[in-house]
Structure formats: structure tokens, C-alpha cells
């Protein structure tokens, strides 16, 4: 953690005196479809916080994308952890980290969980696909791990954590893999029994229907999280009716950035200049404010004179 560069740090931030895990647990305990913003680096994390988000999702897709590789375990976990560190050290709100499948077996999963906890992450989310995984929105080849094997990963991560508040979310990809809601429910219950602190039910259907069916059957027995990437036009009120505890806007920030950069670069290439885009892009003053250059300037005035 940096000393006081993080937005919100001066007034205790969103976590206050609570651990990151406790802050995330409290947010999910409200059962009010808490919005969790997907980010991919320290800058996107700062922007999300500046716009009011109280919890962040360190997205595997987005972090892989900014590294220039595909969301198919092409990035090493050390590369991803470097981005996680930049996110966690930039803000004072809980960060839930996408851990994909745990990068192998129970041992790699628990080692990754320990690394995230050591960096100050609020928790990790493991998905029950086989390693290496493919992004859930690409193709149909999404083989699931055996329930017992995945349950072992969950238990290994829970046994390895240092603080009692660290959160382990179990994400079932049963619906992504084409299985029934009944199969998704059976897997989710097994993961709950294995010690998962929350369940992430994932779907790529255009409507919320199968998520709704799952949520009704789940009946609030454990915190429930979703990522409505494809059924994005479902009102937040509907998620609240279904008892959804957390709603992850997983990749919209990255996609917005890609659109903006394409448009800006295309205009600069076409015009061979920046006159046209300059009024529409962030000023350097805005960037400096976001990164709190004012704090650095004040610190320099305070401390530089002490150097003999």
C-alpha cells in the first residue's frame, strides 16, 4: 500500500478500519445487488473509485487484454499479480481478484490466493473449468472440472488464508458449458459445503431467465454474485428482487477504453494531428488530479528542505 496516494485514504476510505475482506463481506451482506466495477490496472481502479464504486473486480479478461494476450491462461500469474498490486495499492476499497481456475491444481490455487491476500486483496474468485481455460464467451469447448477436484481447491484456499475475513468466491460455469440449472445448483451447493464464502453463477444467455431460475431455487442460502455481460439490459431492480448480492460490471470499462482509443487514434492518423481531439480528451490537469500530484508537491516542500 502506498502511504497516502489513494483516493479516499485521507478520510479512512471505503474500508475504514476494516480489512478488505470484511469490507467486501459487509457489502455483499446487504443483499442489494451491490455494483462491483471491473478494472484492469491502477488507473482504471482510480477512475472507478472517483466515480463512486465501492468495490472492484480485477478482471482476468481485462488484465490479460491490457497485457496483449488472450484470456486463455496465456498470461503468467506473476504478470497478473503485478497488475493486481497496482490496483490494490491505488485505492482503498475492496478488490475481488479473478483467479480463473487457480492456474493448475489445489496447490497453485492456494499459492495464488496467498499472494493476493498478501497484496491486500479482499478475496479471489475461482471458476470450475479445467486448466487451461478459455474465456466464457468464446466457443463451446468449456470442459468443467470434477466437483470433488474443484471443491478441494476451495478448501485448500480457505485453509491457506491468514486472515479470517479473506473471501473465496466459487464460480460455476455449468450454464456456460451447456449444462442444466439443476447441475449448476448441485455444483454451487457442493462448493458452499466446501467452504466457499459466496457463489458466482455465470450465464451468457441474452436474457436473465436462467439466472432467475437459479436464484429462485438457490433461495438466498449463501451470497450470490453475477456478471450480466450479455443480459446487460436487465434492470438492477430485477436483480434485487432475485436476491442477488453482487453485480459485477466485468469488462465494460476496458471496452469503453478500446472504443475511445480506436476513435482517437483513427482521427489522429487521418488528420495527421491532434487539434480535433484535444478538446474532447482528458486534460493533463485531470490526470494529475487523479494521481494526486498535489500530494507529491506538498510532500516535496515538506521533506526536501530536510535534506542537507
C-alpha positions as CSV (number, residue, x, y, z in Angstrom):
1,X,0.0,0.0,0.0
2,X,1.2,3.5,-0.7
3,X,1.2,6.0,2.1
4,X,-1.5,8.4,1.1
5,X,-1.8,8.5,-2.7
6,X,-5.0,6.5,-2.7
7,X,-8.2,8.4,-3.3
8,X,-10.3,8.3,-0.1
9,X,-7.3,7.4,2.0
10,X,-7.3,10.7,3.9
11,X,-10.8,10.0,5.4
12,X,-10.4,6.3,6.0
13,X,-11.7,5.3,2.6
14,X,-14.4,2.7,2.0
15,X,-12.8,0.1,4.1
16,X,-12.1,2.4,7.1
17,X,-10.6,0.3,9.8
18,X,-12.0,-3.0,8.5
19,X,-9.9,-5.4,6.5
20,X,-10.5,-5.5,2.7
21,X,-12.3,-8.9,3.1
22,X,-14.5,-7.6,5.9
23,X,-15.4,-4.6,3.7
24,X,-16.4,-6.9,0.8
25,X,-18.4,-9.2,3.1
26,X,-20.3,-6.2,4.5
27,X,-21.1,-5.0,1.0
28,X,-22.4,-8.4,0.0
29,X,-24.3,-8.9,3.2
30,X,-26.6,-6.0,2.3
31,X,-28.2,-8.3,-0.4
32,X,-28.9,-5.3,-2.5
33,X,-27.2,-6.1,-5.9
34,X,-24.1,-4.1,-4.9
35,X,-22.3,-2.9,-8.1
36,X,-18.7,-4.1,-8.4
37,X,-16.7,-2.4,-11.2
38,X,-14.3,-4.4,-13.4
39,X,-10.8,-2.8,-13.6
40,X,-7.5,-3.8,-15.1
41,X,-4.8,-1.6,-13.7
42,X,-4.2,1.2,-11.2
43,X,-5.5,4.0,-13.4
44,X,-8.8,2.2,-14.1
45,X,-9.2,1.5,-10.4
46,X,-8.7,5.1,-9.5
47,X,-11.3,6.2,-12.1
48,X,-13.8,3.7,-10.8
49,X,-13.3,4.9,-7.3
50,X,-13.6,8.6,-8.4
51,X,-17.0,7.8,-9.9
52,X,-18.3,6.2,-6.7
53,X,-17.8,2.4,-6.9
54,X,-17.2,0.9,-3.5
55,X,-15.8,-2.5,-4.7
56,X,-13.7,-3.6,-7.6
57,X,-13.3,-6.7,-9.7
58,X,-9.7,-7.3,-11.0
59,X,-10.8,-8.9,-14.3
60,X,-8.8,-11.8,-15.8
61,X,-10.1,-10.9,-19.2
62,X,-9.3,-7.2,-18.9
63,X,-5.9,-7.7,-17.3
64,X,-4.9,-10.3,-20.0
65,X,-6.1,-7.9,-22.7
66,X,-4.0,-5.0,-21.5
67,X,-1.0,-7.3,-21.5
68,X,-1.8,-8.0,-25.2
69,X,-2.6,-11.7,-24.7
70,X,-5.8,-13.8,-24.7
71,X,-7.9,-14.8,-21.8
72,X,-6.9,-18.4,-22.0
73,X,-4.2,-18.6,-19.4
74,X,-1.7,-17.1,-21.7
75,X,-0.5,-14.5,-19.1
76,X,1.6,-15.8,-16.3
77,X,0.2,-15.4,-12.8
78,X,3.2,-13.2,-11.9
79,X,2.2,-10.8,-14.7
80,X,-1.4,-10.7,-13.4
81,X,-0.3,-10.3,-9.8
82,X,1.7,-7.2,-10.8
83,X,-1.5,-5.7,-12.2
84,X,-3.4,-6.7,-9.1
85,X,-0.7,-5.0,-7.0
86,X,-1.2,-1.8,-9.0
87,X,-4.9,-2.0,-8.5
88,X,-4.9,-2.7,-4.7
89,X,-2.2,-0.1,-4.0
90,X,-4.1,2.6,-5.9
91,X,-7.4,2.5,-4.0
92,X,-8.9,2.0,-0.6
93,X,-11.9,-0.2,-1.5
94,X,-12.1,-4.0,-1.5
95,X,-10.8,-5.7,-4.6
96,X,-12.0,-9.2,-5.6
97,X,-9.5,-10.8,-7.9
98,X,-10.4,-13.1,-10.8
99,X,-8.2,-16.2,-10.2
100,X,-9.5,-18.1,-13.2
101,X,-9.2,-21.9,-12.5
102,X,-6.4,-21.4,-10.0
103,X,-3.7,-22.0,-12.6
104,X,-3.5,-25.7,-12.1
105,X,-4.3,-27.8,-9.1
106,X,-5.1,-27.1,-5.4
107,X,-1.5,-26.1,-4.7
108,X,-1.2,-23.4,-7.4
109,X,-4.7,-22.2,-6.4
110,X,-3.8,-21.8,-2.7
111,X,-0.5,-20.2,-3.6
112,X,-2.2,-17.6,-5.8
113,X,-4.8,-17.0,-3.1
114,X,-2.0,-16.3,-0.5
115,X,-0.2,-14.0,-2.9
116,X,-3.5,-12.0,-3.4
117,X,-4.1,-11.8,0.3
118,X,-0.5,-10.7,0.9
119,X,-1.0,-7.8,-1.6
120,X,-4.1,-6.7,0.3
121,X,-6.8,-8.1,-2.0
122,X,-10.2,-8.7,-0.4
123,X,-10.5,-12.2,-2.0
124,X,-10.3,-14.3,-5.1
125,X,-12.9,-15.9,-7.4
126,X,-12.2,-19.4,-8.7
127,X,-14.1,-20.9,-11.7
128,X,-14.8,-24.6,-12.1
129,X,-13.4,-25.1,-15.6
130,X,-10.4,-27.3,-16.4
131,X,-7.0,-25.6,-16.8
132,X,-6.1,-24.0,-19.2
133,X,-9.5,-22.3,-19.6
134,X,-11.0,-20.3,-22.4
135,X,-12.9,-17.1,-21.9
136,X,-16.6,-18.0,-21.3
137,X,-17.8,-16.0,-24.3
138,X,-15.6,-17.8,-26.9
139,X,-16.7,-21.1,-28.4
140,X,-18.4,-24.0,-26.8
141,X,-15.4,-26.0,-25.6
142,X,-15.8,-25.4,-21.8
143,X,-14.9,-28.6,-20.0
144,X,-15.7,-28.5,-16.3
145,X,-13.5,-29.8,-13.5
146,X,-14.9,-32.7,-11.4
147,X,-16.8,-31.4,-8.5
148,X,-14.6,-33.1,-6.0
149,X,-11.4,-31.7,-7.5
150,X,-12.8,-28.2,-7.6
151,X,-14.1,-28.5,-4.0
152,X,-10.6,-29.4,-3.0
153,X,-9.2,-26.2,-4.5
154,X,-11.8,-24.2,-2.5
155,X,-10.9,-26.0,0.7
156,X,-7.1,-25.6,0.1
157,X,-7.5,-21.8,-0.4
158,X,-9.6,-21.5,2.8
159,X,-7.2,-23.5,4.8
160,X,-4.2,-21.4,3.5
161,X,-5.6,-18.0,4.1
162,X,-4.1,-16.0,7.0
163,X,-7.0,-13.6,8.0
164,X,-10.4,-14.9,8.7
165,X,-12.1,-12.3,6.5
166,X,-10.4,-13.2,3.2
167,X,-13.1,-14.1,0.7
168,X,-13.1,-17.1,-1.6
169,X,-15.9,-17.0,-4.3
170,X,-16.7,-20.2,-6.2
171,X,-17.8,-19.5,-9.8
172,X,-19.7,-22.3,-11.5
173,X,-19.5,-22.4,-15.3
174,X,-22.2,-25.1,-15.6
175,X,-24.5,-22.9,-17.6
176,X,-21.7,-21.7,-19.9
177,X,-20.8,-25.3,-20.6
178,X,-24.4,-26.1,-21.6
179,X,-25.5,-27.9,-18.5
180,X,-28.8,-27.6,-16.8
181,X,-29.7,-25.2,-13.9
182,X,-30.1,-28.3,-11.8
183,X,-26.4,-29.2,-12.4
184,X,-25.4,-25.6,-11.6
185,X,-27.3,-25.7,-8.4
186,X,-25.8,-29.1,-7.4
187,X,-22.3,-27.7,-8.1
188,X,-22.9,-24.5,-6.2
189,X,-24.2,-26.4,-3.2
190,X,-21.1,-28.6,-3.2
191,X,-18.9,-25.6,-3.3
192,X,-20.8,-23.9,-0.5
193,X,-20.3,-27.0,1.6
194,X,-16.6,-27.0,0.7
195,X,-16.2,-23.6,2.3
196,X,-16.8,-21.0,-0.4
197,X,-17.9,-17.7,1.0
198,X,-20.1,-16.8,-2.0
199,X,-21.3,-18.3,-5.3
200,X,-20.8,-16.7,-8.7
201,X,-23.4,-18.1,-11.2
202,X,-22.4,-17.3,-14.7
203,X,-24.5,-17.2,-17.9
204,X,-24.1,-16.0,-21.4
205,X,-27.8,-16.0,-22.4
206,X,-29.3,-12.9,-23.8
207,X,-32.0,-12.8,-21.1
208,X,-31.8,-13.2,-17.3
209,X,-34.2,-16.2,-17.3
210,X,-31.8,-19.0,-16.4
211,X,-30.1,-16.8,-13.8
212,X,-33.6,-16.1,-12.4
213,X,-34.4,-19.8,-12.2
214,X,-31.1,-20.5,-10.4
215,X,-31.6,-17.6,-8.0
216,X,-35.2,-18.6,-7.1
217,X,-34.0,-22.2,-6.4
218,X,-31.0,-21.0,-4.5
219,X,-33.3,-19.1,-2.2
220,X,-30.6,-16.9,-0.6
221,X,-28.9,-19.8,1.2
222,X,-25.5,-18.1,0.5
223,X,-24.3,-14.8,-1.0
224,X,-24.8,-14.8,-4.8
225,X,-22.9,-12.9,-7.4
226,X,-23.4,-12.4,-11.2
227,X,-21.8,-10.7,-14.1
228,X,-24.6,-9.6,-16.6
229,X,-22.4,-9.1,-19.6
230,X,-24.9,-10.5,-22.1
231,X,-28.2,-9.7,-20.2
232,X,-27.0,-6.2,-19.5
233,X,-30.4,-4.5,-20.1
234,X,-31.9,-6.3,-17.1
235,X,-32.9,-3.5,-14.6
236,X,-31.0,-3.5,-11.3
237,X,-34.3,-3.7,-9.5
238,X,-34.8,-7.2,-11.0
239,X,-31.5,-8.4,-9.6
240,X,-32.6,-7.1,-6.2
241,X,-35.9,-8.9,-6.5
242,X,-34.0,-12.1,-7.2
243,X,-31.8,-11.7,-4.1
244,X,-28.6,-11.1,-6.0
245,X,-25.9,-9.7,-3.6
246,X,-23.3,-8.5,-6.0
247,X,-23.4,-7.4,-9.7
248,X,-20.0,-7.3,-11.5
249,X,-19.7,-5.0,-14.5
250,X,-16.8,-7.1,-15.5
251,X,-15.4,-5.7,-18.8
252,X,-17.3,-2.5,-19.8
253,X,-14.6,-0.2,-18.6
254,X,-12.0,-1.9,-20.8
255,X,-14.4,-2.0,-23.8
256,X,-15.1,1.7,-23.4
257,X,-11.4,2.5,-23.3
258,X,-10.8,0.4,-26.5
259,X,-13.6,2.3,-28.3
260,X,-12.3,5.6,-27.2
261,X,-8.7,4.8,-28.2
262,X,-9.7,3.5,-31.6
263,X,-11.6,6.6,-32.4
264,X,-8.9,8.9,-31.2
265,X,-6.0,7.1,-32.9
266,X,-8.0,6.9,-36.2
267,X,-8.7,10.7,-36.1
268,X,-5.1,11.5,-35.3
269,X,-3.9,9.3,-38.2
270,X,-6.4,10.7,-40.6
271,X,-5.7,14.4,-39.7
272,X,-2.0,13.9,-39.0
273,X,-2.5,16.0,-35.9
274,X,-4.3,16.3,-32.6
275,X,-6.2,19.6,-33.0
276,X,-9.6,17.9,-33.5
277,X,-9.4,15.6,-30.5
278,X,-7.7,17.8,-28.0
279,X,-10.9,19.5,-26.7
280,X,-12.5,16.0,-26.1
281,X,-9.9,14.2,-24.2
282,X,-8.7,14.4,-20.5
283,X,-6.5,17.3,-19.7
284,X,-3.2,16.8,-18.1
285,X,-4.6,18.7,-15.1
286,X,-7.3,16.0,-14.8
287,X,-4.7,13.2,-14.9
288,X,-2.5,15.0,-12.3
289,X,-5.5,15.4,-10.1
290,X,-6.5,11.7,-10.4
291,X,-3.0,10.6,-9.4
292,X,-2.7,13.3,-6.7
293,X,0.3,15.1,-7.9
294,X,-0.7,17.8,-5.4
295,X,0.2,15.4,-2.5
296,X,3.6,14.8,-4.1
297,X,4.3,18.5,-4.5
298,X,3.3,19.2,-0.9
299,X,5.4,16.4,0.4
300,X,8.4,17.7,-1.6
301,X,8.1,21.1,0.0
302,X,7.8,19.4,3.5
303,X,10.6,17.0,3.2
304,X,13.1,18.2,0.6
305,X,14.3,21.0,2.9
306,X,15.3,18.5,5.5
307,X,18.0,17.0,3.2
308,X,21.4,18.6,4.0
